[in-house]
Each structure stands twice: as structure tokens, then as C-alpha cells.
């Protein structure tokens, strides 16, 4: 099948080496070509959505050298497949590589990634996209109503979450609506040696408030590396003192994520519910039941932050 595709893509016809990649959670078939290009194959039914992804990557690569360049997009109707070709970013995924680095080095990789991520958030949502605060509040209200129907969660906890969110959701008004990778996690970042070397896997891209996107560090990122997560937040803020507004929004979006995690976990089965519930309760503790905007894991900082 790869050979058939290869014959249709002019610059791949004389490739010396094509290696399949099997790591990762994407359903795409992925192939590295001569250590220069990454070819992704996917069902042709997804072509329209993935073409928008390809075009977005192309625009993002103009904002950051650490986004792969979009080379070619095509369809093979006879095979029921579509494909995109991107430049290949050498290195290993961050989840694998960070464990080999010191805490200070993990922090610096996070700092580089956060600083570079800021550039991607210059890319605005398409014209006509629903305002962020309206879109997010509607989703949050829906999750809150579903949370109320869950019978095995402490009603006091539910009350705390709802009151906190409804008291603070005004903070979303006027917030920017920008590109979101929507899966900013070490496994979707490339580390080469001790340096951050790029973003990968844009399939879940979306639009919204950039801070909404960063709060996932406190849910998932810290499970891989707290120093990396601290570095990403510091890098995103340019190493400057972080504003109260940032932390208020960070906490609000974290609370909303806790709610959706309980709801989604229940829908996904007992194992996922147990995992996501545990993560959600960790976030509650990190924010002292949302009496604290700045999470505990960020407040307990040592010498890793010293430049």
C-alpha cells in the first residue's frame, strides 16, 4: 500500500529508506522517509477535516520554526486513503526523553516549549467562530447538569465546584479566541538531546483561550514531569512574574476540567472513571478545593527556576 502511495508522490519515488512508526495514540499510519519527511495516512472520509489541519500547520510553521512544515496533501480514492507529508522532526517524544534528564533540564525543556507555544497562540480563530466565553459557558453548563446526575460523588464536592465556577465564569468575557493544539503533553512534543525540538500530532486542534489550554498541565503534564510543567508555564509567560488574572483563569478552567472529567470518566467505563476521578481529586487538592488559584505543585518550587 505504501508503495502505491509512493508512486503518486513525485519526491518520494526515489526514497532510499521508509520506516513505519508505531508509537503513539494516533490511528494514522505513519512513515518516516529518509529521515527528512513524515507521511501520515488516514481514511479518505477524514480528508476535509485533515486538510484543514494541514493548512493550519502550514500557517503555524510561519510563526515557529518548531512546527513541521506542510509539504503535500493528497487523496487515493482507489485505496480509500488520504495522506499528508510534513517535514520530520528528529528526536524522541518528551514523555520518553524527560525521564533521562535532570529536573533542571526538564524545566528548561518545558520553558522552551512554553515560550514557543506562545508564538502559536498568535494565530486567531477563523472569522465567524463563536465567541469563546459563550462557547465555553454552554459546554460547562451542560457538564454541570450531567455532574448533578452522578450518584456516587460527594454532594458537598459538587456544590463547591458549581459555586466556584458560577462565581468566576465572568472571567472568560473578552478572552481571546486563538489556535489550540489541544493536546500539549510531553508525548506530543519532540526532545532532541536536552532541547525542545518541536510540536507533533495536531489532530485535536481547536480554538479557544490559550490559558484554558495550559491548565491541562496540572491535570496530565505533572504526572510525567512537574519541572517540565512549571517550565512550560514560566516559558509561556516569558520568565516574567505571572499575573493574578492568569492564575484566576487557570484555576477556573481547572475546575471546569474537573467537572468534565467526572462526567466523561463515567461514560468511558469504570477503569477510566477511576483514573480520571483520581486525577480530578488531585487537582482539587492542588488548589485546596479552589481556595487557591496557584496550584500546590507550582508553589513548591526550588532551585530549578533559577536562571
LUMKETOR-832654 format. One record per residue (C-alpha): z, y, x. Coordinates in steps of 0.05 Angstrom, whole numbers, plus 5000, padded with zeros to 4 digits. Each point is the difference from the previous one (the first is absolute). Example, Ala and Ser with C-alpha at 12.3 -4.5 7.8 and 13.67 -1.06 7.14 Angstrom:
<nodes>
515649105246498750695027
</nodes>
This chain:
<nodes>
500050005000501750485056493449835033496350214937503650664997499050095074492449974993500250564949503950485044495550255055505150145055503649334988494049575012501049985075507549944999502749575056506749834968502549984928507249794988503449914932506750334987504749624955506550405007502050484945500850014925493050254982495449524964494050285039496549555050500650385066495949935063500550355068493250115031499550075075506950335000496550634974499349924925504049724942496049704942503449894934496949564945502350024927497549834930494150424978503750164935504650445043494250375032500850664962507450065015499249795072494350485010504750564981504949735051494549985052498050724985507350235003501049665068493850365024503050674981506949835027497049825068498050725006507450204994502849485048497249615059504849444981496249824936494349515010493150294993496049774940493449715026496449644943500949764928495549504966499349464947497149305001498649824928497649305016506849845030504150404950503050395058500550725024502250235068502250595041499750085075505150435036501550125073505149515027506850265022502749575058507349805001504849614957503150154933506450405004504449494966498449515055500050485058506250434985504649425013497750005073501950745010506550345013503250414944497850645035492849745005500149794927502350714982494350305040494849554967502750224933499950735022492749945020498249664935503650514957496950585038493149714990501449844927501250744987492750135018497649504947504050364947495650615009494849634958500850214927499249584938493250024967498750584952502349824930505749545023505950064954505650455027504949595040506450184962496949814932497149355027506449785035504750204944496149594949500449395045507450125015501650074926496549354985503949635054506550294975498749744930498549325028506250025044504350114938497549334972502349605060506449634981502749785068500850685032506550394998499650534946504050485043494749945055494450114949503650624975500850295070492649905016497550294935504650615003498250145072492549954988500050414936504350545032495450065060492949854977498750744994499450005076493049694993497150614967494750345043500249465053493449875037495349434980497249705064497249375030505049435005498849375041505349714952501949445048502750375061503649405030500249745071495549414982494550504981500550395065497049815067504250055063496649935068504849915057505550494982495650504963498150084927492549864996498050084928500349874926496949384967499349704930498550574952498949584938506150274963498350735013502250484946501650744987506750344995505650385032500349815074507649954998499549484945496249585049505150085056506049764959497349295006502550015072507049954972498149414957495549595045499250345068507349955020499849254990495349975059502750575043504950564985498150385064492649974979501750264931504350575027494450175049494850014944504050504960501450445060492749975023497550174931504450625002497650185070506749875032502850624964506350044958498549664933500650424938504849894943494049984953497149415039506449594994501050164926493049754985500949405046506249804962496850124931494049575018504749475029503849974934493449934962498049445047506649644987498550014925492949755007502349465049504849704949494650014947494449725043504649485032501749724931492649954983498249655065505049434995507049825021498849985075496750695002505250284953505649775046496550305061498250674968506850064967503349905067495650545031501350464941507649925007499450145075496650674983505550164950505249885055496050395051500250614953507249874977497549894928495850635010505850455015496650095068492850225008499549805073500549245007505449685042495049675047497250685019506850345007502549495050495750235057501349915074496350195063493349734977498450684970501150395065493550265031
</nodes>
